[in-house]
Amino acid sequence: MLDLTYTAPAPKVIAGAKDDWELVIGMEIHAQVSSNAKLFSGASTTFGAEPNSNVAFVDAAMPGMLPVINEYCVEQAVRTGLGLKAEINLFSAFDRKNYFYPDLPQGYQISQLYHPIVGEGEVLVEMGPGVARLVRIERIHLEQDAGKSIHDMDPNMSFVDLNRTGVALMEIVSRPDIRGPEEAAAYVTKLRQILRYLGTCDGNMQNGNLRADVNVSVCRPGAYEKYQATQDFGHLGTRCEIKNMNSMRFIQQAIEYEARRQIAILEDGGSVVQETRLYDPDKGETRSMRSKEEAHDYRYFPCPDLLPLEIEQGWVDDIAASLPELPDEKKARFMGDFGLTDYDASVLTADTANAAYFEAVAEGRDGKLAANWVINELFGRLKKEDHDISESPVSPAQLGGIIDLITKGDISGKIAKDLFEIVYTEGGDPAQIVEARGMKQVTDTGAIEAAVDDIIAANPAQVEKAKANPKLAGWFVGQVMKATGGKANPKAVNDIVSAKLGL
């Protein structure tokens, strides 16, 4: 297990014109459930389909059509709760949240307010080696997504695409435990990582499959500690919600701007109005969208078309037993089993596919050497070409083969990099390439000694300099490596040069 004795980072302090202020942030993450069908219909959830092609009668709110719960979406919500160490509520129920919007055909959204399916949980957010924040999860509830209004296809009309209508969402609501923009982005990153490991949401923010609503308020130093002691929100400032954030960078920028906007209002003697705002990345500012609604504004009431959900503990236990190894546990295992640093283990476990690739390479080999090649050579090259691990032209077996040749002393580190380039661009078996192209490292000390003798005989002045300053012996090593086409064993060359020069 990971050492959980972390030092909590200090809260973000923003200097106003008159006073210092601290940030308090809570987040509502809308994560699209990974499911082939919608929450209350059998319509497809495929992204990018023709507009209004993935719409069942229920999604379009045709008269007399009744919703039918998708059991798999319920299972995915339970799996998510278990992955976040949360309480699973064996009894939950759906409610109607009433509001009108063109892309919400029913005029209400089926959601959960009074009895959510998942209760309190937690997310451990690492801010650096040995530094972390524990962000508490208040609840997770299931709800249906709305459609999409399209305003840029005609100057006089707006269009509506109902493909997303009825898609299952998990709304993951945090406590106001986040204390800065970087921490907010790190929280979303960690939550997305966990969801991907669980397979309950693909986390694709570009497609809108993971969206964040960010609640921002500011308070004077010490006020947050009073809130923590009393759980009285009166100690915190008035919050404003920034809707539909789908970029880590924009989340941080929006929080910074909104905090400074609120501070300026307060220091000018005004009051912050609780409202919903949007972030404009082009202008780098938030703007008012609407006054912030409370639960009573939506006239919630139990959905009459759906019975309450009653699930059995045995079913929950079966889901728990099938959970995969989660990021923190995998990271701890990589550090323990392979002797990796905190940083290397974090990089390799950031994504399930990356972790699986590394494990395949490292099996039966030096874990640190494998990590070095996977991170620095392979990941570096893939990033340069804007590819991910699924597009790697080098298989784990091929990269493992290169490492085997290094370990056996058949090739040097320099030759290995040349070999990696060949395998990356041309493919092939590394061992066969080394044999066919004469790339095997020269380990014959006699041949190396002869090359050293030739370099020494041809450079008497450099010999005297090296004897006076042993650090210059590296020049002879370089010349020998050059003369042997980089095939000489570097250690053997170093040893022979040192012996010949009497160093």
C-alpha positions as CSV (number, residue, x, y, z in Angstrom):
1,M,0.0,0.0,0.0
2,L,1.0,3.6,-0.5
3,D,2.3,5.5,2.5
4,L,-0.7,7.8,3.3
5,T,1.1,10.0,5.8
6,Y,1.0,13.0,3.5
7,T,1.6,16.6,4.3
8,A,-1.3,18.7,3.1
9,P,-0.4,21.6,0.9
10,A,-1.1,25.1,2.0
11,P,-4.3,26.7,0.7
12,K,-4.0,29.1,-2.2
13,V,-3.7,32.6,-0.8
14,I,-4.6,35.5,-3.2
15,A,-3.5,39.0,-2.2
16,G,-6.2,41.6,-2.8
17,A,-5.7,45.3,-2.8
18,K,-6.5,45.5,0.9
19,D,-6.4,42.0,2.4
20,D,-5.4,38.4,1.8
21,W,-8.0,35.9,0.8
22,E,-8.3,32.1,0.5
23,L,-10.1,30.1,-2.1
24,V,-12.7,27.5,-1.4
25,I,-13.8,25.2,-4.3
26,G,-16.3,22.4,-4.6
27,M,-16.9,20.5,-7.9
28,E,-19.7,18.7,-9.6
29,I,-18.4,16.3,-12.2
30,H,-20.8,15.0,-14.8
31,A,-19.4,11.7,-16.0
32,Q,-21.1,9.9,-18.9
33,V,-21.6,6.2,-18.0
34,S,-19.8,3.8,-20.3
35,S,-22.8,1.9,-21.7
36,N,-24.0,1.0,-25.1
37,A,-27.5,2.0,-24.3
38,K,-29.1,5.0,-22.6
39,L,-30.3,5.2,-19.0
40,F,-34.0,4.7,-19.7
41,S,-34.1,3.4,-23.3
42,G,-32.3,1.0,-25.6
43,A,-31.1,3.8,-28.0
44,S,-27.4,3.8,-28.9
45,T,-24.9,6.1,-27.1
46,T,-22.4,6.1,-30.0
47,F,-20.7,9.5,-30.3
48,G,-20.6,11.2,-33.7
49,A,-23.7,9.6,-35.1
50,E,-26.0,11.6,-37.5
51,P,-28.0,14.2,-35.6
52,N,-31.2,12.8,-34.1
53,S,-30.4,9.2,-35.2
54,N,-29.9,7.8,-31.7
55,V,-33.3,8.7,-30.3
56,A,-35.9,6.4,-29.0
57,F,-39.6,7.4,-28.4
58,V,-38.8,7.7,-24.7
59,D,-35.9,10.1,-25.3
60,A,-38.2,12.2,-27.6
61,A,-40.9,12.3,-24.9
62,M,-43.5,10.8,-27.1
63,P,-46.9,10.6,-25.4
64,G,-47.4,7.4,-23.4
65,M,-43.8,6.3,-23.5
66,L,-42.4,5.2,-20.1
67,P,-38.8,4.9,-19.0
68,V,-37.3,1.5,-18.2
69,I,-34.1,1.5,-16.0
70,N,-30.9,0.2,-17.6
71,E,-29.5,-2.2,-15.0
72,Y,-26.0,-2.0,-16.4
73,C,-25.9,1.8,-15.8
74,V,-26.9,1.1,-12.2
75,E,-24.1,-1.4,-11.9
76,Q,-21.6,1.1,-13.3
77,A,-22.7,3.7,-10.7
78,V,-22.2,1.1,-7.9
79,R,-18.8,0.2,-9.3
80,T,-17.8,3.8,-9.4
81,G,-18.9,4.3,-5.8
82,L,-16.9,1.3,-4.6
83,G,-13.9,2.6,-6.5
84,L,-14.2,5.8,-4.5
85,K,-14.5,4.0,-1.2
86,A,-18.1,5.3,-0.9
87,E,-21.2,4.1,0.8
88,I,-23.6,2.2,-1.5
89,N,-27.2,2.9,-0.8
90,L,-29.3,-0.2,-1.1
91,F,-32.3,2.0,-1.5
92,S,-32.4,4.9,-3.9
93,A,-35.1,6.6,-6.0
94,F,-35.5,8.9,-9.0
95,D,-37.0,12.4,-9.0
96,R,-38.1,14.9,-11.6
97,K,-36.2,18.1,-11.9
98,N,-38.4,20.5,-13.7
99,Y,-37.1,23.1,-16.0
100,F,-37.6,24.0,-19.7
101,Y,-34.9,24.0,-22.3
102,P,-35.3,23.3,-26.0
103,D,-33.0,20.2,-25.9
104,L,-34.9,18.7,-23.0
105,P,-38.1,17.3,-24.7
106,Q,-39.9,16.2,-21.5
107,G,-39.6,19.6,-19.8
108,Y,-38.0,17.8,-16.9
109,Q,-34.9,15.8,-16.2
110,I,-35.0,12.4,-14.4
111,S,-32.4,12.7,-11.6
112,Q,-31.9,11.8,-8.0
113,L,-32.1,14.3,-5.2
114,Y,-33.5,12.8,-2.0
115,H,-32.1,9.3,-2.3
116,P,-28.9,9.1,-4.4
117,I,-27.5,5.7,-5.3
118,V,-24.0,6.4,-3.8
119,G,-23.3,8.3,-0.5
120,E,-20.1,9.6,1.0
121,G,-16.7,8.7,-0.4
122,E,-13.2,10.1,-1.0
123,V,-10.5,10.9,-3.6
124,L,-6.8,11.1,-2.6
125,V,-5.3,13.8,-4.8
126,E,-1.5,13.8,-5.0
127,M,0.1,17.2,-5.4
128,G,3.6,15.9,-5.5
129,P,5.8,13.3,-3.8
130,G,4.5,12.9,-0.2
131,V,2.0,15.8,-0.6
132,A,-1.7,15.2,-1.1
133,R,-5.2,16.4,-0.4
134,L,-8.1,14.3,0.6
135,V,-11.2,15.5,-1.2
136,R,-14.5,14.2,0.2
137,I,-17.2,13.0,-2.1
138,E,-20.7,14.0,-0.8
139,R,-22.7,11.8,-3.2
140,I,-23.0,10.3,-6.6
141,H,-26.4,10.2,-8.3
142,L,-27.6,9.0,-11.7
143,E,-29.4,11.2,-14.1
144,Q,-30.2,11.6,-17.8
145,D,-28.3,14.0,-20.0
146,A,-30.0,16.7,-22.1
147,G,-29.6,17.1,-25.9
148,K,-27.5,19.7,-27.7
149,S,-28.6,23.0,-29.1
150,I,-26.7,24.1,-32.3
151,H,-26.5,27.8,-33.0
152,D,-23.9,28.1,-35.7
153,M,-25.6,26.4,-38.7
154,D,-28.0,29.2,-39.6
155,P,-28.0,32.9,-38.8
156,N,-31.7,32.9,-38.1
157,M,-32.4,29.6,-36.5
158,S,-31.1,27.2,-33.9
159,F,-31.2,23.4,-34.3
160,V,-31.5,20.6,-31.7
161,D,-29.7,17.3,-31.7
162,L,-31.3,14.8,-29.3
163,N,-28.7,12.1,-29.6
164,R,-27.3,12.8,-26.1
165,T,-30.8,13.1,-24.6
166,G,-31.3,10.3,-22.1
167,V,-27.6,9.3,-22.0
168,A,-26.7,8.1,-18.5
169,L,-24.7,10.5,-16.4
170,M,-23.1,10.1,-12.9
171,E,-23.0,13.4,-11.1
172,I,-20.1,13.2,-8.6
173,V,-20.5,16.0,-6.1
174,S,-17.5,16.9,-3.9
175,R,-17.4,18.7,-0.6
176,P,-15.8,22.2,-0.7
177,D,-12.4,20.7,0.2
178,I,-10.4,22.0,-2.8
179,R,-8.3,25.0,-2.0
180,G,-6.7,26.2,-5.3
181,P,-6.8,26.0,-9.1
182,E,-4.0,23.5,-9.4
183,E,-5.6,21.3,-6.8
184,A,-8.9,21.5,-8.7
185,A,-7.3,20.3,-12.0
186,A,-5.4,17.6,-10.1
187,Y,-8.7,16.4,-8.5
188,V,-10.4,16.1,-11.9
189,T,-7.3,14.4,-13.3
190,K,-7.3,11.8,-10.5
191,L,-11.0,11.2,-10.7
192,R,-10.9,10.7,-14.4
193,Q,-8.0,8.2,-13.9
194,I,-10.0,6.2,-11.4
195,L,-13.1,6.2,-13.7
196,R,-11.0,4.9,-16.6
197,Y,-9.4,2.2,-14.5
198,L,-12.9,1.1,-13.4
199,G,-14.2,1.2,-17.0
200,T,-17.2,3.3,-15.9
201,C,-16.5,6.4,-17.9
202,D,-14.0,7.0,-20.7
203,G,-13.2,10.5,-19.4
204,N,-13.1,12.0,-22.9
205,M,-13.5,15.7,-22.1
206,Q,-13.2,16.8,-25.8
207,N,-16.4,14.8,-26.6
208,G,-18.2,16.1,-23.5
209,N,-18.1,12.7,-21.7
210,L,-16.6,14.4,-18.6
211,R,-17.7,17.9,-17.7
212,A,-17.1,19.9,-14.6
213,D,-19.2,22.5,-12.8
214,V,-16.9,24.5,-10.5
215,N,-18.2,26.3,-7.4
216,V,-15.9,29.1,-6.4
217,S,-16.0,31.3,-3.3
218,V,-13.4,33.3,-1.3
219,C,-13.0,33.8,2.4
220,R,-10.7,35.5,4.8
221,P,-7.8,33.3,6.3
222,G,-9.1,31.2,9.1
223,A,-12.7,31.0,7.9
224,Y,-12.3,27.6,6.3
225,E,-11.0,26.1,9.5
226,K,-14.1,27.4,11.3
227,Y,-16.2,25.7,8.6
228,Q,-14.3,22.5,9.0
229,A,-14.9,22.5,12.8
230,T,-18.6,23.4,12.6
231,Q,-19.6,22.3,9.0
232,D,-21.4,25.7,9.0
233,F,-21.3,27.0,5.4
234,G,-22.0,30.5,6.8
235,H,-18.3,30.8,7.5
236,L,-17.6,30.6,3.7
237,G,-18.2,33.2,1.1
238,T,-21.0,33.3,-1.4
239,R,-20.3,30.8,-4.2
240,C,-20.7,31.2,-7.9
241,E,-20.9,28.2,-10.2
242,I,-18.9,28.0,-13.5
243,K,-20.7,25.6,-15.8
244,N,-19.6,23.0,-18.3
245,M,-15.8,23.1,-18.0
246,N,-14.1,20.5,-20.2
247,S,-10.4,21.5,-20.0
248,M,-7.9,21.3,-17.1
249,R,-6.3,24.5,-18.3
250,F,-9.6,26.4,-18.6
251,I,-10.7,25.1,-15.2
252,Q,-7.6,26.7,-13.6
253,Q,-7.9,29.9,-15.6
254,A,-11.6,30.3,-14.8
255,I,-11.0,29.8,-11.0
256,E,-8.2,32.4,-11.0
257,Y,-10.4,34.9,-12.8
258,E,-13.5,34.3,-10.7
259,A,-11.6,34.5,-7.4
260,R,-10.1,37.8,-8.3
261,R,-13.5,39.1,-9.6
262,Q,-15.1,38.2,-6.3
263,I,-12.3,39.7,-4.2
264,A,-12.5,43.0,-6.1
265,I,-16.3,43.2,-5.4
266,L,-15.9,42.5,-1.7
267,E,-13.0,44.9,-1.2
268,D,-15.0,47.6,-3.0
269,G,-17.8,47.1,-0.3
270,G,-20.1,45.1,-2.5
271,S,-21.7,41.7,-2.2
272,V,-21.1,38.6,-4.4
273,V,-24.3,37.5,-6.0
274,Q,-24.9,33.7,-6.1
275,E,-25.2,32.9,-9.7
276,T,-24.3,30.5,-12.5
277,R,-21.5,31.8,-14.8
278,L,-19.8,30.7,-18.0
279,Y,-16.1,30.9,-18.8
280,D,-15.0,32.6,-22.1
281,P,-11.5,31.2,-22.9
282,D,-11.0,33.8,-25.7
283,K,-11.5,36.7,-23.3
284,G,-10.2,34.8,-20.2
285,E,-13.1,35.8,-18.1
286,T,-16.4,34.5,-16.6
287,R,-19.7,36.1,-17.4
288,S,-23.1,35.8,-15.9
289,M,-25.4,33.1,-17.3
290,R,-28.4,33.1,-14.9
291,S,-29.2,33.5,-11.2
292,K,-28.2,30.4,-9.2
293,E,-31.2,28.1,-8.7
294,E,-31.8,26.1,-5.5
295,A,-33.5,22.8,-5.2
296,H,-36.9,24.4,-4.6
297,D,-36.6,26.3,-7.9
298,Y,-36.7,23.0,-9.8
299,R,-39.8,21.8,-8.0
300,Y,-38.3,18.3,-7.4
301,F,-40.8,15.5,-6.7
302,P,-40.5,11.7,-6.9
303,C,-40.7,10.4,-10.5
304,P,-44.1,8.6,-10.8
305,D,-42.9,6.5,-13.7
306,L,-40.1,4.7,-11.9
307,L,-40.2,2.5,-8.8
308,P,-37.5,3.0,-6.2
309,L,-34.3,1.0,-6.7
310,E,-33.8,-1.7,-4.1
311,I,-30.5,-3.6,-4.6
312,E,-29.2,-6.6,-2.7
313,Q,-25.9,-6.4,-0.7
314,G,-24.8,-9.7,-2.4
315,W,-25.0,-8.0,-5.8
316,V,-22.9,-5.1,-4.5
317,D,-20.4,-7.6,-3.0
318,D,-20.1,-9.4,-6.4
319,I,-19.3,-6.1,-8.1
320,A,-16.7,-5.3,-5.4
321,A,-15.0,-8.6,-5.9
322,S,-14.7,-7.9,-9.6
323,L,-13.0,-4.4,-9.2
324,P,-9.7,-4.0,-11.0
325,E,-6.5,-2.9,-9.3
326,L,-6.9,0.8,-8.9
327,P,-4.3,3.5,-9.5
328,D,-3.0,4.0,-6.0
329,E,-2.6,0.3,-5.4
330,K,-1.0,-0.3,-8.8
331,K,1.5,2.6,-8.2
332,A,2.4,1.1,-4.8
333,R,3.0,-2.3,-6.3
334,F,5.1,-0.9,-9.1
335,M,7.3,0.9,-6.6
336,G,7.6,-2.2,-4.4
337,D,8.0,-4.9,-7.1
338,F,10.1,-3.0,-9.6
339,G,11.9,-0.5,-7.4
340,L,10.5,2.5,-9.3
341,T,10.6,6.0,-8.1
342,D,7.4,7.8,-7.2
343,Y,7.6,9.9,-10.4
344,D,8.2,6.9,-12.7
345,A,5.4,4.9,-11.1
346,S,3.1,7.8,-11.4
347,V,3.8,8.2,-15.1
348,L,3.4,4.5,-15.8
349,T,0.1,4.1,-13.9
350,A,-1.5,7.3,-15.3
351,D,-3.3,5.2,-17.8
352,T,-4.3,1.5,-17.8
353,A,-2.9,0.9,-21.2
354,N,0.4,2.4,-20.3
355,A,0.6,0.3,-17.1
356,A,-0.2,-2.9,-19.0
357,Y,2.4,-2.2,-21.6
358,F,5.1,-1.5,-19.0
359,E,4.2,-4.7,-17.1
360,A,4.6,-6.8,-20.2
361,V,8.0,-5.2,-20.9
362,A,9.2,-5.5,-17.3
363,E,8.1,-9.1,-16.7
364,G,11.3,-11.1,-15.9
365,R,13.5,-8.1,-16.5
366,D,15.1,-5.2,-14.6
367,G,12.1,-3.0,-13.8
368,K,14.1,0.2,-13.5
369,L,15.8,-0.4,-16.9
370,A,12.4,-1.2,-18.4
371,A,10.8,1.9,-17.0
372,N,13.6,4.0,-18.4
373,W,13.1,2.7,-21.9
374,V,9.3,2.9,-21.8
375,I,9.2,6.4,-20.4
376,N,12.1,8.1,-22.0
377,E,12.4,6.4,-25.4
378,L,9.0,5.1,-26.2
379,F,6.7,7.6,-24.5
380,G,9.0,10.4,-25.6
381,R,8.8,9.4,-29.2
382,L,5.0,8.8,-29.1
383,K,4.4,12.2,-27.6
384,K,6.6,13.9,-30.2
385,E,4.4,12.3,-32.9
386,D,1.2,12.9,-30.9
387,H,0.4,9.2,-30.6
388,D,-0.7,7.2,-27.6
389,I,0.4,3.7,-26.6
390,S,-2.3,2.0,-28.6
391,E,-0.6,3.4,-31.7
392,S,2.9,2.3,-30.8
393,P,4.7,0.5,-33.6
394,V,7.0,-1.2,-31.0
395,S,5.4,-4.1,-29.2
396,P,6.2,-5.0,-25.6
397,A,8.0,-8.1,-26.9
398,Q,10.1,-6.0,-29.2
399,L,11.1,-3.5,-26.6
400,G,11.7,-6.3,-24.1
401,G,14.0,-7.9,-26.7
402,I,16.1,-4.7,-26.9
403,I,16.4,-4.7,-23.2
404,D,17.5,-8.4,-23.2
405,L,20.3,-7.6,-25.6
406,I,21.5,-4.7,-23.4
407,T,21.4,-7.0,-20.3
408,K,23.3,-9.8,-22.0
409,G,26.0,-7.3,-23.2
410,D,25.3,-7.9,-26.8
411,I,24.7,-4.2,-27.5
412,S,25.7,-1.0,-25.8
413,G,23.3,1.8,-24.8
414,K,24.2,3.8,-27.9
415,I,23.6,0.8,-30.2
416,A,20.3,0.1,-28.4
417,K,19.1,3.6,-29.4
418,D,20.0,2.9,-33.0
419,L,18.3,-0.5,-32.8
420,F,15.2,1.1,-31.2
421,E,15.0,3.6,-34.2
422,I,15.1,0.7,-36.7
423,V,12.5,-1.3,-34.8
424,Y,10.3,1.8,-34.5
425,T,10.4,2.7,-38.2
426,E,10.9,-0.7,-39.9
427,G,9.8,-3.3,-37.4
428,G,11.4,-6.7,-37.0
429,D,12.9,-8.9,-34.3
430,P,15.7,-7.0,-32.4
431,A,18.0,-10.0,-32.1
432,Q,17.8,-10.8,-35.8
433,I,18.4,-7.2,-36.8
434,V,21.5,-7.1,-34.6
435,E,22.9,-10.3,-36.2
436,A,21.9,-9.3,-39.8
437,R,23.4,-5.8,-39.6
438,G,26.5,-6.6,-37.6
439,M,25.5,-4.4,-34.6
440,K,26.7,-6.7,-31.9
441,Q,28.9,-5.0,-29.3
442,V,32.7,-5.7,-29.5
443,T,33.7,-7.4,-26.2
444,D,36.9,-8.9,-27.4
445,T,39.4,-7.1,-25.2
446,G,42.2,-7.8,-27.7
447,A,40.5,-5.9,-30.4
448,I,39.6,-3.1,-28.0
449,E,43.2,-2.9,-26.7
450,A,44.6,-2.7,-30.3
451,A,42.3,0.3,-31.0
452,V,43.3,2.0,-27.8
453,D,47.0,1.5,-28.6
454,D,46.5,3.1,-32.1
455,I,44.7,6.2,-30.6
456,I,47.4,6.6,-27.9
457,A,50.3,6.3,-30.4
458,A,48.7,8.9,-32.7
459,N,48.2,11.5,-30.0
460,P,51.2,11.8,-27.7
461,A,50.4,15.4,-26.7
462,Q,46.9,14.4,-25.6
463,V,48.5,11.6,-23.6
464,E,50.5,14.0,-21.5
465,K,47.5,16.2,-20.9
466,A,45.4,13.2,-19.7
467,K,48.2,12.1,-17.3
468,A,48.2,15.6,-15.9
469,N,44.4,15.8,-15.8
470,P,42.8,12.3,-15.6
471,K,39.4,13.8,-16.6
472,L,40.7,14.2,-20.1
473,A,40.9,10.4,-20.5
474,G,37.3,10.6,-21.7
475,W,38.6,12.0,-24.9
476,F,40.4,8.7,-25.6
477,V,37.3,6.7,-24.8
478,G,35.3,8.8,-27.3
479,Q,37.9,8.3,-30.0
480,V,38.0,4.5,-29.5
481,M,34.2,4.3,-29.6
482,K,34.3,6.3,-32.8
483,A,36.9,4.1,-34.3
484,T,34.9,1.0,-33.5
485,G,31.7,2.4,-34.8
486,G,30.2,2.6,-31.3
487,K,30.4,-1.2,-31.0
488,A,33.1,-1.5,-28.3
489,N,32.0,-2.3,-24.8
490,P,32.2,1.2,-23.1
491,K,33.2,-0.3,-19.7
492,A,36.0,-2.4,-21.3
493,V,37.2,0.7,-23.2
494,N,37.3,2.8,-20.0
495,D,39.2,0.1,-18.1
496,I,41.8,-0.4,-20.9
497,V,42.3,3.4,-21.4
498,S,42.8,3.9,-17.7
499,A,45.3,1.0,-17.5
500,K,47.3,2.2,-20.6
501,L,47.6,5.8,-19.3
502,G,48.5,4.6,-15.9
503,L,45.6,6.5,-14.3
